[in-house]
Amino acid sequence: MSATNSSLGASSPMGDPSTHEVLLVGGGFSSSHALARLLRGTRGISVELCQRLGDAVDEAVRCCPTVIVIDARDRIGDVLSVLDQFRSSQEVGAVPLVILACAATASIRDEAFLKGIDDFILDPVTTVELTSRLKTHSNAYLNIVRRNRSVAAYESLQNELRHTNRALDEARLRLSEREGDPGEAHWRLRVSALMQVGVELNQIHDFHTLMDRILSEARALLHADAGTIFLREGDYLRFAFFHNESLARRTETGETPHVSSFRLPITDRSIAGWVCLTGQPLHIPDCYTIPPDAPYRFESSFDQLLGYRTSAVIAMPLKNQSGRILGVIEIINPIAKDGSPREVFSEGDIRLLEHFANVATVALERARLNDSVILRMIRMAEIRDPAETGRHVERVAGYSAIVFEEWSRLRGLEGPSFERQRDRLRNAAKLHDIGKIGVPDTILKKPGRLTPEEFEIVKRHAEIGADLFLHDPSDFDEAAREVSLLHHERWDGSGYPGILENGQRRGRRGEETPLFARIVGLADVFDALSSSRCYKESWPEDKVLELIRGEAGRQFDPELVEILLDRIGAIRAVRDLLPELPKA
């Protein structure tokens, strides 16, 4: 880029030197950092840098730019696909998109304009021209924001009124509590929270994410220390989800310690079993003083194992509209707002959990329907490939979610946008090898090493799987297609299927492979090495981790490897929860 007139310092038309927020995406390391330094030296412009094309939309959601510059001078890569991602994003789809290219990469110009970019700038370009054009696009976007100011002001007023009403309700609540009666204000606050939770639960599609959220929200609504969800599986209840704040405080990570899953028979020998058997809720003030003639029992061995005392419990069936019981939710040990224990749950708590269980069951049944479709597809692949078991793909999905959560936490990503992305990733990870349904049995079930010709046939499964999600893709389909197609790409560019460039095919290098595919590729290899196959025994964990560590920067994204190693405790918990089934 020409440095001519690089001292431009015209003030922003908004009169605010930080008005123009530029997100600079992609580019080579040296050139992108040089461009960022140049733009930051111009008054009226601030710059955020995101070199990973696959992460660009999430970064834009986080930093709220007024113009986005995609640096395509050093590579083309997935520039065109990231344009589609930006334009389909509800959060940042209206932000102006500018591509900075050079003569060698200018061939994408027409297609980029067809995909909706706002400007295409060829380097060399003077700093004056570049910054002026960026400010022009930024101002156009800000003018749209100004025109919507009346709407925004109205929404702000509405929010202020809601906050004011909430503050008045809380004041009434404090007054009524001093008079010894929680009162109607308390109930209105909690019902309002319940309604909001119901809306949010119905936006979650992944079954595991939904169940974890149900338990978290139920505990928050009832101010409870702990909670458990049992899911019905035939004549048994599976201990599936467990939160415990007191136990979490004892750990270094601040997370509830892992407890192996187990199953209870649906009988009157346990509280959850009795609730599932009868379909009736239970409120027990103290589990250790249940009368001997009560029709249910409390099993204290779990408390003894964890060093915990279960006192008050509300157990509620998760019952659908046809009366079928899908599971049981238990909320344990009420606590006050200051964290001190309360003796019993109130009648309001019981009524609230009953309402919540109804809301949660609707969301649960919808998520199970979505999950069952995915499970059927997994079973199709399992019939063809014995290695592609339901437990393998569930473990890969679990590992992938853990790595993505930590990756997002390191970048300050949280809230609905993060949860939606994690939801998409978990579902896509489960279908990463669905394309194996198109590979012959003689190859997939071969016990020995494949020939080079056979391996070329196996490699086709990436494109076969991707094609299953090609037509009229939803948000979920796009993630599944990306993961199916690209999870065998390698950080060093030696993976497959690669991209066609100048008439020749080469593997994607580094961040040319989208984040989701990089994560699933790592999780898939970790689980494959840790599991037995028809052609090998499982590796010991230390050997698996040694290989993973050694492949950082070659097969795997170095940052993702570091995250997996840091979160190995959580990874082990998923593996223990979904162990391999004994060989027949």
Secondary structure, DSSP 8 states (H G I E B T S, - for coil): ---TTTT-----TTS-TT-EEEEEEE--HHHHHHHHHHHHTSTTEEEEEE--GGGHHHHHHHH--SEEEEE-SS--TTHHHHHHHHHT-TTTTTS-EEEEE-GGGGGGHHHHHHTT-SEEEESS--HHHHHHHHHHHHHHHHHHHHHTHHHHHHHHHHHHHHHHHHHHHHHHHHHHHHTT--HHHHHHHHHHHHHHHHHHHTT---HHHHHHHHHHHHHHHHTEEEEEEEEEETTEEEEEEEEEHHHHHTSSSSS-------EEESSTTSHHHHHHHH---EEES-GGG--TTSSS---THHHHHHT-----EEEEEEE-TTS-EEEEEEEEEEB-TTS-B-SS--HHHHHHHHHHHHHHHHHHHHHHHHHHHHHHHHHHHHHH-TTS-HHHHHHHHHHHHHHHHHHHHHTT--SHHHHHHHHHHHHHHHTTTGGGGGS-HHHHT-SS---HHHHHHHHTHHHHHHHTT-SS--HHHHHHHHHHHHTT--TBS--SS-EEETTEEE--BGGGS-HHHHHHHHHHHHHHHHS-BTTB----HHHHHHHHHHTBTTTB-HHHHHHHHHTHHHHHHHHHHS------
